[in-house]
Amino acid sequence: MSRIILTEELQREYGRLFASCDVRPERAAEVDSLVESMLADRPRYHTVAGALKIPWFVVGVLHYAHTNRDFEVHLHNGDSLSDRTRHLPDGRPTDGEPPFAWEDSAADALRLWRFDQWDDWSIAGVLFVLEGRGGWGYRLHHPEVLSPYLWNYSDHYKQGKYVAEDTWNDAAIAQSCGVAVLLRRLAEQGLIEFSSSAERPARPLLRFSRAEPSPTVETLQRFLNTLPGIFVKVDGLAGPRTSEAFHKLAGRYLLDDPRDSG
């Protein structure tokens, strides 16, 4: 779906960013309001998502990001549903006759963007295809700024954006909520679940490992360092030192630590 590849390193990055995503306090009420609005329209999103075998919440956040949740316009580009799209991509949908139902047009847009051909709906898989839809310019040309398409309204983004195609402004600030931030709030409320990564089987989130970094372990390490007398390196590796610190907290070592007696 893009020239960027979802490597294991990128999977870990997405996992770490999602795990540490905090909504800025001054935006919390707005984010919650957006989530409530999405939930109210969940049946419409389900209609589109079910036909394409993609999660309903992916449809929901795309609808917000591209048309500010307007059900009277094409998801493709915001043109009126009263006719085929007039701006790029023009002439969509190619099937049917106007005026178009929002659901039919949205399904056409998602097929055009090849979301129906994607099958990794893990956290990393979802954020990967969403960042691709928002544009890889940040990652490729301004890696010092995380994409506001994903992270605006969170601590991960402050300023800097493309104000036009290929026109960058260091001082400009994005105005819309990032789609990853909406997903994080939905997940915090237990309203959505992600699938296991296509590359990795489901397994316990915390387990002893000297070689396999984990964003979950990194989050644990940051918490452990807030406790009196505990100092561990924040590297995502659940090795002996992290397991010992966990033992001080919970009275047992991490799963698979040879010292763990169960």
C-alpha positions in Angstrom: 0.0 0.0 0.0 3.0 2.3 0.2 6.8 2.5 -0.4 7.2 2.4 3.4 7.4 -1.2 4.8 6.0 -2.2 8.2 9.2 -3.5 9.7 9.5 -4.9 13.2 11.2 -1.7 14.2 8.3 0.3 13.0 5.9 -2.0 14.7 7.7 -1.4 18.0 7.6 2.4 17.4 3.9 2.4 16.8 3.4 0.3 19.9 5.5 2.5 22.1 3.8 5.7 20.8 0.3 4.3 21.3 1.1 3.1 24.8 2.5 6.5 25.8 -0.1 8.6 24.1 -1.6 11.1 26.5 -4.3 13.5 25.4 -3.4 17.1 26.3 -5.7 18.2 29.2 -7.0 21.2 27.3 -8.2 18.9 24.5 -9.7 16.1 26.6 -13.3 17.3 26.5 -13.2 17.8 22.7 -11.7 14.3 22.2 -14.4 12.7 24.4 -17.1 14.6 22.4 -15.7 13.3 19.1 -15.6 9.7 20.5 -19.3 10.0 21.6 -20.2 11.3 18.1 -18.4 8.4 16.5 -20.2 5.9 18.7 -23.6 7.4 17.9 -22.8 6.7 14.2 -21.2 3.3 14.7 -24.1 1.4 12.9 -23.3 3.3 9.7 -19.6 2.6 10.0 -20.4 -1.0 10.7 -22.3 -1.2 7.4 -19.3 -0.1 5.4 -16.7 -2.0 7.5 -18.6 -5.3 7.4 -18.8 -5.4 3.6 -15.0 -4.7 3.3 -13.9 -6.8 6.3 -12.2 -3.9 8.1 -12.8 -2.6 11.6 -15.6 -0.1 12.0 -13.4 2.3 14.0 -11.0 2.6 11.0 -13.9 3.9 8.9 -15.0 6.2 11.7 -11.6 7.9 12.2 -11.1 8.3 8.4 -14.6 9.9 8.2 -13.5 12.4 10.8 -10.1 13.1 9.4 -11.2 13.6 5.8 -14.6 15.2 6.0 -15.1 16.2 9.7 -17.8 13.5 9.9 -20.0 15.0 7.2 -22.4 12.4 5.9 -23.5 14.6 3.0 -20.2 14.5 1.1 -17.9 11.9 -0.5 -15.3 10.4 1.8 -12.8 10.6 -1.2 -12.5 14.4 -1.2 -15.4 16.2 0.4 -17.4 16.8 -2.8 -21.2 16.6 -2.5 -22.9 13.3 -2.8 -25.4 14.8 -5.2 -23.0 14.0 -8.0 -19.9 12.1 -8.8 -16.7 13.6 -7.4 -15.5 16.6 -9.4 -12.1 17.0 -7.8 -9.3 14.4 -7.6 -10.1 11.6 -7.5 -12.8 12.7 -10.0 -15.7 10.7 -11.4 -16.2 8.5 -8.3 -17.9 6.3 -7.6 -17.8 4.8 -11.1 -20.8 2.5 -10.4 -24.4 3.6 -9.6 -26.1 6.9 -10.2 -26.2 10.1 -8.1 -27.2 11.1 -5.6 -25.2 8.5 -3.8 -25.7 7.0 -0.3 -22.9 7.9 2.0 -22.2 4.2 2.7 -21.8 3.3 -1.0 -19.5 6.2 -1.7 -17.4 5.5 1.5 -17.0 1.9 0.4 -15.8 3.0 -3.0 -13.2 5.4 -1.4 -11.9 2.6 0.9 -11.5 0.2 -2.0 -9.8 2.9 -4.0 -7.4 3.4 -1.1 -7.0 -0.4 -0.9 -8.1 -0.7 2.7 -10.0 -3.8 1.6 -6.7 -5.4 0.7 -5.1 -4.9 4.1 -5.4 -7.6 6.7 -3.2 -6.6 9.7 -5.5 -4.8 12.1 -3.1 -4.9 15.0 -2.2 -1.5 16.6 0.8 -1.2 14.4 -1.0 -2.4 11.3 -3.8 0.1 11.8 -1.5 3.0 12.5 0.6 2.1 9.5 -2.2 2.3 7.0 -3.6 5.4 8.6 -0.3 7.2 8.5 0.0 6.2 4.9 -3.4 7.8 4.2 -2.3 11.0 5.9 0.9 11.1 4.0 4.5 9.9 4.6 6.0 13.4 4.2 6.6 13.8 7.9 8.3 10.5 8.3 10.4 10.9 5.2 11.3 14.6 5.2 10.6 15.9 8.8 11.1 12.9 11.1 11.6 15.3 14.0 7.9 15.9 13.9 5.5 13.0 14.4 2.6 13.1 12.0 -0.3 15.3 13.3 -2.6 13.2 11.2 -2.0 10.6 13.9 -0.9 12.4 17.0 -2.3 15.9 17.2 -4.0 16.7 20.5 -1.5 14.5 22.3 1.9 15.1 23.9 3.5 13.5 20.8 2.8 16.6 18.6 3.3 20.3 19.2 3.9 22.1 16.0 5.2 22.0 12.4 3.1 20.9 9.4 2.6 21.0 5.7 0.5 24.0 4.9 0.2 23.0 1.3 1.5 20.2 -0.9 5.3 20.2 -0.5 5.2 23.4 1.6 6.5 23.1 5.1 6.0 25.6 8.0 7.9 25.0 11.3 5.5 27.3 13.2 2.2 26.1 11.8 0.1 23.9 14.1 -2.4 21.3 13.0 -6.0 21.9 14.0 -7.8 18.5 13.8 -7.5 15.7 16.3 -5.1 13.0 15.3 -6.7 9.7 14.4 -4.4 7.7 16.7 -5.5 9.9 19.6 -9.2 9.0 18.9 -8.3 5.3 18.7 -6.4 5.6 22.0 -9.4 7.1 23.7 -11.7 4.5 22.3 -9.3 1.8 23.6 -9.0 3.4 27.0 -12.8 3.1 27.4 -12.8 -0.5 26.3 -14.8 0.2 23.2 -12.5 -1.3 20.6 -10.0 -4.1 20.3 -7.2 -4.6 17.9 -6.2 -8.0 16.4 -2.9 -9.6 17.2 -0.2 -8.7 14.8 0.0 -10.8 11.7 3.7 -11.4 12.4 3.4 -12.2 16.0 1.1 -14.6 17.8 -0.9 -13.4 20.8 1.0 -14.0 24.1 1.4 -12.4 27.5 2.4 -8.8 27.4 5.0 -9.1 30.1 7.6 -11.9 29.9 11.3 -12.3 30.5 13.4 -11.6 27.4 17.0 -10.5 26.9 16.6 -9.9 23.2 13.1 -8.9 22.1 12.2 -5.3 22.9 8.6 -4.5 23.7 6.7 -1.2 24.1 4.8 -2.7 27.0 8.1 -3.5 28.8 9.3 0.0 28.1 6.1 1.4 29.7 6.7 -0.9 32.7 10.3 0.3 33.0 9.2 3.9 33.1 6.8 3.2 35.8 9.3 1.2 37.8 11.7 4.1 37.8 9.1 6.2 39.6 9.3 3.8 42.6 11.8 4.5 45.5 15.1 2.8 45.1 14.4 1.3 41.7 16.6 2.2 38.7 16.3 0.3 35.4 17.3 1.2 31.9 14.4 2.1 29.7 15.2 0.0 26.6 12.1 -2.3 26.3 14.1 -5.4 27.2 12.7 -7.4 30.1 16.0 -8.8 31.3 17.3 -9.6 34.8 17.3 -6.1 36.2 13.8 -5.4 35.0 12.6 -8.7 36.3 14.2 -8.0 39.7 12.5 -4.7 39.9 9.2 -6.3 39.0 9.8 -8.8 41.8 10.2 -5.9 44.3 6.9 -4.6 43.1 4.8 -7.8 42.7 6.6 -10.4 44.7 7.5 -12.6 41.7 9.7 -12.4 38.7 8.5 -12.0 35.1 7.1 -15.0 33.3 9.8 -17.2 31.8 12.5 -15.8 34.2 14.4 -18.9 35.3 14.3 -17.6 38.9 10.4 -17.5 38.8 9.1 -20.3 41.0 5.5 -19.5 40.0 
